[in-house]
Amino acid sequence: MAKTPKLVYVLILFLSIIFSIIVSNSFPDKIFIGDCKTDKDCKPKRGVNFRCRKGKCYPR
């Protein structure tokens, strides 16, 4: 009887980890990385190109 609750807890833990990864990667517009002066100062990361706006690197 104790195996079923453990399986459910592990399944819930796995799903919550997957959900948090999906949610954290779905908001690229709120991410800014580094200081810059021109667009060339912003390096592409994770397949997203960044532009320099107001001294910060923002995704396109």
Buried (B, 14 or more C-beta within 10 A) or exposed (E): EEEEEEEEEEEEEEEEEEEEEEEEEEEBEEBBBEEBEEEEEBEEBEEEEBEBEEEBBBBE
